Amino acid sequence: MNKKEKIKDLLTRGVEDVISEKELKKKLESGEKLRVKLGVDPTGPKIHLGRASQFWKLRNFQELGHQVVLIIGDFTAQIGDASDKQAMRTPLTEKEIEKNMEGYVDQIGKIIDMDKVELRHNSEWLDEMKIKEIISIAMDFTAQQLIRRRNFKERWEEDKPIGIHELLYPLLQGYDSVAVEADVEIGGFDQLFNLKTGRKIQKLFNREPQQIMTFQMLYGLDGRKMSTSWGNVVTIVDDPEDMYGKIMSLNDELILDYFKLCAFYSEEELKRVKKEMKKKNPKLLKKELAEEIVKLYHGKKKAGRAKEEFEKVFEEGGVPQDIPEIKIKKEKVGALDLVFATGLVNSKSQAKRLIKQGAVKIEDKKIKSWKDEIRIKEGMIIKIGKKRFAKILKK
């Protein structure tokens, strides 16, 4: 793509809103080097595909020669952004934040050139901020403005608690834009209020207000909002086989969105996918999608292996190459103890439940009762559900 096409793609692909598009386009075309800000609160240790799509947009800015300013919200993470929360969240401790941050930069480096990134932590300035300064900023906002936000409004009407600290969050995030002199700030569409607050606070400090770009939401594999607690996420550090398998479990109606927001197909390619969705088995398109996404984060070779592994296990009834091995000394072991010993379940109660559901097989035969005694044979395979395997070895 030439520069004009790159700018068009930057302003449109996966973009929900731009404030203001005309002005930002003019700045991009002028050749002016812009400071492009993204703030990330390390609320979890792994980056999922929804968050990753924002880093790919930063990469697009980098490729056009702009300065990426990445803010790790080590201070604001202690408060917690309430933008999409239906209840007051439990604040993270400093230790939890430090633990979550351990692999963050390495993960982000899979997508953008970290050598060219201005990496900041908002504790640099927020730790030093005096209460007088916070009050001064807060005086330009009203409680009504903050509480009228959709999620706060719903919590107010349902008589759910709204913490005073939650109301301060957008003001602190907005001040980040002043501290790093942001020309552009990007974020999910649920961040629009916070980003617009940044514009207003910049004006208070006699700075030119930043341009804003928000993105379409990428839904989780099951069609709900991506959430680690729901288990519907794909993270960029998932093993190739896990990543491939998860994409294959994607709801069919989300296929096109994932091609656009995760595999970054061109408009022509998306038109082709859209046509094929009417003719092809969705499974074939998901195979293509899964291979493309795995390729982005693990390379072509590992993507090919992940595809072969999936077909071997799920289509040909085979066993994966790399599975855990456990050594058993006894000649006979109770089914419950054996399943628990594989390490593939969290507890004996879970093992019992899975056996009762008929989800556990030994040598491709279902275990009928959790009370059964299993005679141990060298190399026997235990299968739990569709994806979990273990090999038994004799001590």
C-alpha positions in Angstrom: 0.0 0.0 0.0 1.1 3.6 -0.7 0.9 6.2 2.0 -2.5 7.4 1.1 -3.9 3.8 1.2 -2.2 3.2 4.5 -3.8 6.3 6.0 -7.2 5.3 4.8 -6.7 1.8 6.2 -5.5 3.3 9.5 -8.6 5.5 9.8 -11.2 2.9 8.8 -10.2 -0.7 9.6 -11.9 -1.8 12.8 -12.5 1.8 13.7 -15.7 2.8 15.6 -15.2 6.6 15.9 -12.7 9.3 15.2 -12.7 12.8 16.7 -12.1 14.5 14.5 -11.5 12.4 11.4 -11.1 15.4 9.0 -8.5 17.0 11.3 -6.6 13.8 12.0 -6.5 12.9 8.3 -5.0 16.3 7.6 -2.3 15.9 10.2 -1.5 12.4 8.9 -1.2 13.6 5.3 0.9 16.6 6.3 3.8 14.4 7.4 3.8 15.9 10.9 5.2 13.4 13.5 2.4 12.7 16.0 2.6 11.5 19.5 0.2 8.6 19.7 -0.9 7.4 23.2 -2.3 4.2 24.4 -2.7 3.5 28.1 -2.8 -0.1 29.3 -3.7 -1.1 32.9 -2.0 -4.4 33.7 -5.1 -6.0 35.2 -4.1 -9.5 33.9 -0.9 -11.2 32.9 -1.8 -12.1 29.3 -2.9 -9.9 26.4 -5.9 -11.3 24.5 -6.7 -10.7 20.8 -9.2 -7.9 21.6 -6.4 -5.9 23.3 -3.9 -7.0 20.6 -5.9 -5.3 17.9 -5.1 -2.0 19.5 -1.4 -2.7 19.4 -1.6 -3.6 15.7 -3.1 -0.1 15.2 -0.1 1.3 17.0 2.1 -0.6 14.6 0.3 1.1 11.7 1.1 4.5 13.3 4.7 3.4 13.7 5.0 2.3 10.1 3.8 5.8 9.1 6.7 7.3 11.2 4.7 8.5 14.2 5.9 8.3 17.9 4.1 5.7 19.9 3.7 6.5 23.6 2.7 3.5 25.6 1.6 4.2 29.2 1.6 1.3 31.6 -1.1 2.3 34.1 0.6 1.0 37.2 -1.0 3.8 39.3 -4.5 3.7 37.7 -4.7 -0.1 37.8 -4.9 0.3 41.6 -8.2 2.2 41.1 -9.6 0.2 38.1 -11.3 1.5 35.1 -15.1 1.3 35.5 -15.9 1.9 31.8 -17.4 -1.5 31.2 -18.1 -2.7 34.7 -21.5 -3.4 36.2 -20.1 -3.6 39.7 -17.4 -2.0 41.7 -14.2 -3.9 41.0 -11.7 -5.0 43.6 -8.6 -2.7 43.4 -5.4 -4.5 42.6 -2.5 -4.4 45.0 1.0 -3.2 43.9 2.3 -6.8 44.1 -0.5 -8.0 41.8 0.2 -5.2 39.3 4.0 -6.0 39.4 3.3 -9.7 38.7 0.9 -8.9 35.8 3.5 -6.5 34.3 6.3 -9.1 34.3 5.7 -10.3 30.7 3.7 -7.4 29.4 6.5 -5.7 27.4 7.7 -8.9 25.8 4.1 -9.7 24.7 3.6 -6.2 23.2 7.0 -6.6 21.5 5.4 -9.4 19.4 3.5 -6.7 17.6 5.2 -3.3 17.8 8.8 -2.3 17.7 9.5 -1.6 21.4 12.9 0.0 20.6 11.0 2.9 19.0 8.3 3.1 21.7 8.3 5.8 24.4 7.4 3.6 27.4 6.1 5.3 30.5 4.4 4.4 33.7 1.7 6.8 35.0 3.0 6.5 38.5 5.8 8.8 37.3 3.5 11.8 37.6 0.4 10.6 39.5 2.5 9.5 42.5 3.8 13.1 42.7 0.4 14.8 42.1 -0.9 16.9 45.0 -4.5 16.7 46.2 -4.8 20.4 45.4 -4.1 19.7 41.7 -6.6 16.8 41.6 -9.3 19.0 43.1 -8.4 21.8 40.7 -9.1 19.5 37.7 -12.2 18.0 39.4 -13.7 21.5 39.7 -14.3 21.5 35.9 -16.5 18.4 36.0 -19.8 17.7 37.6 -21.0 14.5 39.4 -23.9 14.4 36.9 -21.5 14.2 34.0 -19.7 11.2 35.5 -22.7 9.4 36.8 -24.6 9.7 33.5 -22.2 7.4 31.9 -24.1 4.3 30.8 -22.7 1.8 33.3 -22.8 4.2 36.2 -26.4 5.2 35.3 -27.4 1.5 35.4 -25.7 1.0 38.7 -27.3 4.1 40.1 -30.8 3.0 39.0 -30.1 -0.5 40.5 -28.8 1.0 43.7 -25.4 -0.7 43.3 -22.4 1.0 44.9 -20.4 3.6 42.9 -17.0 4.4 44.4 -15.8 8.0 44.6 -12.4 6.6 43.4 -14.1 5.3 40.3 -15.3 8.8 39.4 -11.7 10.0 39.6 -10.4 7.4 37.1 -11.2 9.3 33.9 -9.7 12.5 35.3 -6.4 10.7 36.0 -6.4 9.0 32.6 -7.1 12.4 31.1 -4.2 13.9 32.9 -1.9 11.3 31.4 -2.5 12.9 28.0 -1.2 16.2 29.5 1.8 14.5 31.0 2.9 12.9 27.8 1.7 15.7 25.4 -0.4 13.3 23.4 -1.6 14.4 19.9 -3.7 11.2 19.4 -5.2 8.7 21.9 -6.6 5.4 20.9 -8.7 2.9 22.8 -11.8 0.6 22.8 -15.1 2.2 22.0 -16.0 1.8 25.7 -13.2 4.2 26.5 -14.8 7.1 24.6 -15.8 9.0 27.7 -12.2 8.7 29.2 -10.6 9.8 26.0 -12.9 12.8 25.6 -12.1 13.7 29.2 -8.4 13.8 28.2 -9.3 16.4 25.5 -11.0 18.6 28.1 -8.2 18.4 30.6 -5.6 19.3 27.9 -7.6 22.4 27.2 -7.5 23.3 31.0 -3.7 23.2 30.7 -3.8 25.3 27.5 -2.8 22.4 25.3 -4.2 21.5 21.9 -6.8 18.7 22.5 -5.8 15.3 21.3 -7.5 13.5 18.4 -9.4 10.4 19.4 -9.7 7.0 17.7 -11.9 4.2 19.2 -12.3 0.7 17.9 -14.9 -1.9 17.3 -15.3 -4.5 20.1 -14.0 -7.9 19.4 -16.3 -10.4 21.1 -15.1 -13.6 22.8 -15.3 -17.0 21.1 -18.8 -17.6 22.4 -20.2 -14.2 21.4 -20.0 -12.6 24.8 -17.5 -9.9 25.8 -14.0 -11.3 26.0 -13.3 -12.3 29.6 -10.6 -14.6 31.1 -13.1 -15.6 33.8 -15.5 -16.9 31.2 -12.7 -18.8 29.3 -13.8 -17.3 26.0 -10.5 -15.5 25.2 -7.5 -16.3 22.9 -4.3 -14.8 24.2 -1.3 -13.9 22.1 0.9 -16.2 24.2 -1.3 -19.3 23.9 0.6 -22.3 22.5 0.1 -22.7 18.7 -2.1 -25.8 19.1 -4.2 -24.2 21.8 -4.6 -21.0 19.8 -5.6 -23.0 16.7 -8.1 -25.1 18.6 -9.7 -22.1 20.3 -10.3 -20.4 17.0 -11.9 -23.5 15.7 -14.4 -23.3 18.5 -15.4 -19.7 17.4 -19.1 -18.9 16.9 -19.8 -19.0 13.2 -21.3 -15.5 13.2 -18.0 -14.0 14.4 -15.8 -15.4 11.6 -15.9 -12.2 9.5 -15.0 -10.0 12.4 -12.1 -12.1 13.3 -10.8 -12.1 9.7 -11.0 -8.3 9.8 -9.8 -7.5 13.4 -7.4 -10.4 14.1 -6.1 -11.6 10.7 -6.3 -8.1 9.1 -7.6 -9.2 5.8 -8.0 -6.6 3.0 -11.4 -5.4 1.8 -11.0 -7.6 -1.2 -10.2 -10.6 0.9 -13.1 -9.9 3.2 -15.5 -9.8 0.3 -14.2 -13.2 -0.8 -14.7 -14.6 2.7 -18.2 -13.1 2.9 -19.1 -14.9 -0.4 -17.6 -18.2 0.7 -19.6 -18.0 4.0 -22.7 -18.6 2.0 -21.3 -21.6 0.1 -18.6 -23.2 2.3 -18.7 -25.2 5.5 -17.8 -22.6 8.2 -15.3 -25.1 9.5 -13.1 -24.7 6.4 -13.1 -20.9 6.8 -12.2 -21.3 10.5 -9.3 -23.4 9.5 -8.0 -20.7 7.3 -8.6 -18.1 10.0 -6.9 -20.2 12.7 -3.9 -20.8 10.6 -3.6 -17.0 9.7 -3.8 -15.9 13.4 -1.4 -18.6 14.6 1.0 -17.5 11.9 0.9 -13.9 13.1 2.2 -14.8 16.6 4.1 -18.0 16.1 5.2 -18.1 12.4 4.2 -20.1 9.3 5.9 -23.3 10.4 4.2 -23.6 13.8 0.9 -22.6 12.2 1.2 -25.5 9.8 2.0 -27.9 12.6 -0.9 -26.7 14.7 -3.2 -27.4 11.7 -1.8 -30.9 11.3 -2.2 -31.6 15.0 -5.8 -30.4 15.0 -6.7 -32.6 12.0 -4.9 -35.6 13.5 -6.7 -35.3 16.9 -10.1 -34.0 16.1 -10.7 -35.3 12.6 -8.7 -38.5 12.5 -9.2 -39.5 16.1 -5.4 -39.5 16.8 -3.4 -38.5 19.8 -1.3 -35.3 20.0 2.5 -35.7 19.9 3.3 -33.9 23.1 1.2 -35.0 26.0 2.0 -35.3 29.7 3.3 -38.6 30.9 2.6 -39.9 34.4 4.4 -42.9 36.1 2.3 -45.4 38.1 3.9 -48.0 40.4 0.8 -50.0 41.2 -0.7 -52.8 39.1 -4.2 -51.5 39.7 -5.5 -48.0 40.5 -9.0 -46.7 41.2 -10.4 -44.7 38.2 -10.9 -41.6 40.3 -7.3 -41.6 41.6 -5.9 -42.3 38.2 -7.8 -39.5 36.5 -6.8 -37.1 39.3 -3.1 -38.3 39.0 -3.0 -37.1 35.4 -3.0 -33.5 36.5 -5.6 -32.8 33.8 -8.3 -32.0 36.4 -8.3 -29.6 39.3 -9.9 -31.9 41.9 -11.2 -35.4 42.6 -14.8 -34.0 42.6 -14.2 -32.7 39.0 -12.7 -36.1 38.0 -15.8 -37.8 39.5 -18.2 -35.5 37.6 -16.4 -36.0 34.3 -16.4 -39.8 34.7 -20.2 -39.7 35.4 -20.7 -37.6 32.3 -18.9 -40.2 30.2 -16.1 -37.7 29.3 -13.2 -39.9 30.3 -11.8 -42.7 28.1 -8.9 -45.1 28.6 -7.6 -46.7 25.4 -10.7 -45.2 23.7 -13.2 -46.9 26.0 -15.3 -44.9 28.4 -14.9 -45.4 32.1 -18.3 -46.6 33.3 -17.9 -45.8 37.0 -15.5 -43.7 39.1 -15.3 -46.8 41.5 -13.8 -49.0 38.7 -10.3 -50.5 39.2 -8.0 -49.9 36.2 -5.3 -52.3 35.4 -2.2 -50.3 34.5 -0.5 -51.0 31.1 2.6 -49.4 29.7 1.8 -46.6 27.3 -2.0 -46.5 27.9 -3.7 -43.3 26.9 -6.2 -41.4 29.0 -8.5 -39.0 27.2 -10.6 -36.4 29.0 -13.1 -34.6 26.8 -11.9 -33.7 23.3 -8.6 -32.1 24.0 -6.9 -33.4 27.1 -4.6 -36.5 27.0 -2.1 -38.2 29.2 0.1 -41.2 28.7 0.7 -43.8 31.5 4.1 -45.2 32.1 5.0 -47.9 34.6 7.6 -47.1 37.3 
